[in-house]
Amino acid sequence: MENLVEVGKVNDRQLEYAYHRTYIHRINVFADGTWALLGGVIAALGIHGLVTIKDNPRTD
């Protein structure tokens, strides 16, 4: 986007398009990070659940 501004031969429509493309990219990067963090939390809860299971011997 900075390259478009430096050239100076662009119209407002091209600048708006470039701006919205970068804005959408930022939202996608945020969403990817959020899903990665959420996946890590789910994995940590699963591991915690497996580790803290008490072994109760069966009495028949």
N, CA, C and O atoms as a DFTB+ gen file, in Angstrom:
240 C
 N C O
     1  1       0.826      -1.176       0.000
     2  2       0.000       0.000       0.000
     3  2       0.876       1.247       0.000
     4  3       0.556       2.235      -0.661
     5  1       1.978       1.203       0.738
     6  2       2.878       2.361       0.756
     7  2       3.474       2.608      -0.620
     8  3       3.715       3.754      -1.001
     9  1       3.711       1.539      -1.363
    10  2       4.245       1.695      -2.721
    11  2       3.261       2.446      -3.608
    12  3       3.663       3.275      -4.424
    13  1       1.991       2.160      -3.452
    14  2       0.984       2.855      -4.254
    15  2       0.961       4.350      -3.939
    16  3       0.803       5.178      -4.836
    17  1       1.116       4.681      -2.685
    18  2       1.093       6.092      -2.296
    19  2       2.325       6.812      -2.836
    20  3       2.230       7.953      -3.289
    21  1       3.482       6.147      -2.789
    22  2       4.719       6.768      -3.259
    23  2       4.708       7.005      -4.764
    24  3       5.271       7.991      -5.239
    25  1       4.077       6.116      -5.513
    26  2       4.035       6.265      -6.969
    27  2       3.262       7.518      -7.346
    28  3       3.699       8.278      -8.211
    29  1       2.151       7.738      -6.727
    30  2       1.369       8.940      -6.968
    31  2       0.479       8.889      -8.191
    32  3      -0.251       9.847      -8.446
    33  1       0.510       7.808      -8.961
    34  2      -0.315       7.705     -10.171
    35  2      -1.487       6.754      -9.955
    36  3      -1.902       6.044     -10.871
    37  1      -1.999       6.751      -8.767
    38  2      -3.126       5.869      -8.471
    39  2      -4.341       6.717      -8.126
    40  3      -4.229       7.872      -7.718
    41  1      -5.485       6.114      -8.302
    42  2      -6.709       6.836      -7.955
    43  2      -7.218       6.372      -6.589
    44  3      -6.675       5.443      -5.991
    45  1      -8.245       7.020      -6.121
    46  2      -8.782       6.707      -4.796
    47  2      -9.326       5.284      -4.720
    48  3      -9.239       4.637      -3.676
    49  1      -9.876       4.807      -5.807
    50  2     -10.438       3.454      -5.806
    51  2      -9.352       2.408      -5.580
    52  3      -9.565       1.454      -4.831
    53  1      -8.199       2.571      -6.210
    54  2      -7.100       1.628      -6.014
    55  2      -6.572       1.690      -4.583
    56  3      -6.237       0.660      -3.998
    57  1      -6.497       2.889      -4.024
    58  2      -6.040       3.018      -2.644
    59  2      -7.031       2.394      -1.668
    60  3      -6.629       1.736      -0.708
    61  1      -8.308       2.595      -1.907
    62  2      -9.332       1.987      -1.053
    63  2      -9.265       0.464      -1.134
    64  3      -9.373      -0.218      -0.115
    65  1      -9.087      -0.065      -2.334
    66  2      -8.982      -1.514      -2.519
    67  2      -7.780      -2.060      -1.758
    68  3      -7.889      -3.067      -1.058
    69  1      -6.639      -1.401      -1.894
    70  2      -5.430      -1.852      -1.207
    71  2      -5.605      -1.769       0.308
    72  3      -5.174      -2.661       1.037
    73  1      -6.233      -0.704       0.773
    74  2      -6.468      -0.554       2.212
    75  2      -7.339      -1.689       2.746
    76  3      -7.027      -2.281       3.780
    77  1      -8.420      -1.988       2.049
    78  2      -9.322      -3.035       2.516
    79  2      -8.680      -4.410       2.435
    80  3      -8.960      -5.274       3.265
    81  1      -7.827      -4.620       1.453
    82  2      -7.101      -5.899       1.375
    83  2      -6.191      -6.076       2.588
    84  3      -6.144      -7.159       3.172
    85  1      -5.472      -5.027       2.971
    86  2      -4.596      -5.130       4.142
    87  2      -5.421      -5.283       5.419
    88  3      -5.019      -6.003       6.333
    89  1      -6.557      -4.617       5.487
    90  2      -7.423      -4.730       6.660
    91  2      -7.954      -6.156       6.801
    92  3      -7.971      -6.706       7.902
    93  1      -8.384      -6.748       5.703
    94  2      -8.872      -8.131       5.723
    95  2      -7.753      -9.078       6.123
    96  3      -7.987     -10.034       6.863
    97  1      -6.550      -8.827       5.647
    98  2      -5.411      -9.669       6.008
    99  2      -5.159      -9.608       7.515
   100  3      -4.885     -10.633       8.138
   101  1      -5.247      -8.434       8.092
   102  2      -5.046      -8.299       9.539
   103  2      -6.098      -9.074      10.316
   104  3      -5.782      -9.710      11.321
   105  1      -7.332      -9.027       9.864
   106  2      -8.396      -9.773      10.536
   107  2      -8.130     -11.272      10.427
   108  3      -8.325     -12.003      11.398
   109  1      -7.689     -11.738       9.264
   110  2      -7.409     -13.158       9.084
   111  2      -6.252     -13.622       9.958
   112  3      -6.297     -14.718      10.517
   113  1      -5.218     -12.796      10.080
   114  2      -4.084     -13.155      10.934
   115  2      -4.538     -13.241      12.390
   116  3      -4.139     -14.153      13.114
   117  1      -5.366     -12.298      12.814
   118  2      -5.907     -12.332      14.174
   119  2      -6.730     -13.601      14.396
   120  3      -6.608     -14.249      15.435
   121  1      -7.562     -13.951      13.424
   122  2      -8.400     -15.144      13.558
   123  2      -7.546     -16.405      13.618
   124  3      -7.839     -17.310      14.399
   125  1      -6.500     -16.478      12.809
   126  2      -5.607     -17.639      12.851
   127  2      -4.939     -17.767      14.213
   128  3      -4.827     -18.866      14.756
   129  1      -4.501     -16.653      14.757
   130  2      -3.887     -16.678      16.083
   131  2      -4.866     -17.098      17.157
   132  3      -4.509     -17.823      18.085
   133  1      -6.103     -16.643      17.030
   134  2      -7.132     -17.002      18.004
   135  2      -7.423     -18.497      17.950
   136  3      -7.549     -19.139      18.993
   137  1      -7.531     -19.058      16.752
   138  2      -7.789     -20.497      16.631
   139  2      -6.621     -21.315      17.158
   140  3      -6.824     -22.361      17.774
   141  1      -5.396     -20.847      16.919
   142  2      -4.226     -21.558      17.436
   143  2      -4.234     -21.541      18.962
   144  3      -3.966     -22.560      19.599
   145  1      -4.537     -20.395      19.541
   146  2      -4.593     -20.292      20.996
   147  2      -5.710     -21.160      21.565
   148  3      -5.515     -21.844      22.570
   149  1      -6.863     -21.137      20.937
   150  2      -7.983     -21.958      21.394
   151  2      -7.649     -23.448      21.282
   152  3      -7.982     -24.226      22.176
   153  1      -6.999     -23.845      20.200
   154  2      -6.587     -25.239      20.048
   155  2      -5.604     -25.658      21.125
   156  3      -5.675     -26.774      21.638
   157  1      -4.686     -24.762      21.469
   158  2      -3.731     -25.051      22.541
   159  2      -4.418     -25.214      23.884
   160  3      -4.047     -26.083      24.672
   161  1      -5.414     -24.387      24.149
   162  2      -6.158     -24.488      25.409
   163  2      -6.920     -25.806      25.468
   164  3      -6.932     -26.465      26.507
   165  1      -7.548     -26.192      24.378
   166  2      -8.291     -27.459      24.348
   167  2      -7.343     -28.641      24.543
   168  3      -7.661     -29.580      25.273
   169  1      -6.180     -28.596      23.891
   170  2      -5.199     -29.666      24.060
   171  2      -4.697     -29.720      25.502
   172  3      -4.543     -30.804      26.064
   173  1      -4.444     -28.565      26.098
   174  2      -3.972     -28.534      27.483
   175  2      -5.023     -29.094      28.434
   176  3      -4.684     -29.817      29.371
   177  1      -6.288     -28.770      28.206
   178  2      -7.353     -29.322      29.048
   179  2      -7.447     -30.843      28.895
   180  3      -7.667     -31.559      29.872
   181  1      -7.279     -31.325      27.670
   182  2      -7.312     -32.767      27.452
   183  2      -6.165     -33.480      28.142
   184  3      -6.360     -34.527      28.760
   185  1      -4.975     -32.918      28.040
   186  2      -3.808     -33.517      28.704
   187  2      -3.982     -33.465      30.216
   188  3      -3.671     -34.430      30.914
   189  1      -4.476     -32.347      30.717
   190  2      -4.716     -32.226      32.159
   191  2      -5.730     -33.265      32.621
   192  3      -5.572     -33.862      33.686
   193  1      -6.765     -33.478      31.825
   194  2      -7.767     -34.482      32.184
   195  2      -7.199     -35.887      32.199
   196  3      -7.555     -36.687      33.064
   197  1      -6.322     -36.200      31.254
   198  2      -5.712     -37.529      31.217
   199  2      -4.757     -37.745      32.384
   200  3      -4.679     -38.843      32.934
   201  1      -4.044     -36.713      32.754
   202  2      -3.052     -36.845      33.819
   203  2      -3.717     -36.951      35.187
   204  3      -3.201     -37.636      36.070
   205  1      -4.826     -36.299      35.369
   206  2      -5.447     -36.263      36.697
   207  2      -6.503     -37.342      36.915
   208  3      -7.211     -37.304      37.922
   209  1      -6.627     -38.296      36.005
   210  2      -7.574     -39.397      36.207
   211  2      -7.055     -40.271      37.343
   212  3      -5.902     -40.703      37.339
   213  1      -7.925     -40.520      38.311
   214  2      -7.532     -41.379      39.426
   215  2      -7.757     -42.828      39.024
   216  3      -8.780     -43.175      38.433
   217  1      -6.792     -43.658      39.352
   218  2      -6.924     -45.089      39.083
   219  2      -7.654     -45.731      40.263
   220  3      -7.104     -45.852      41.357
   221  1      -8.879     -46.132      40.026
   222  2      -9.659     -46.825      41.047
   223  2      -9.656     -48.309      40.718
   224  3     -10.214     -48.723      39.701
   225  1      -9.031     -49.113      41.573
   226  2      -9.033     -50.559      41.288
   227  2     -10.446     -51.118      41.433
   228  3     -11.189     -50.742      42.339
   229  1     -10.792     -52.005      40.538
   230  2     -12.124     -52.612      40.562
   231  2     -12.163     -53.729      41.602
   232  3     -11.226     -54.517      41.729
   233  1     -13.239     -53.774      42.319
   234  2     -13.447     -54.883      43.255
   235  2     -14.661     -55.667      42.779
   236  3     -15.778     -55.151      42.766
   237  1     -14.438     -56.891      42.397
   238  2     -15.535     -57.719      41.872
   239  2     -16.126     -58.593      42.922
   240  3     -17.057     -59.349      42.645
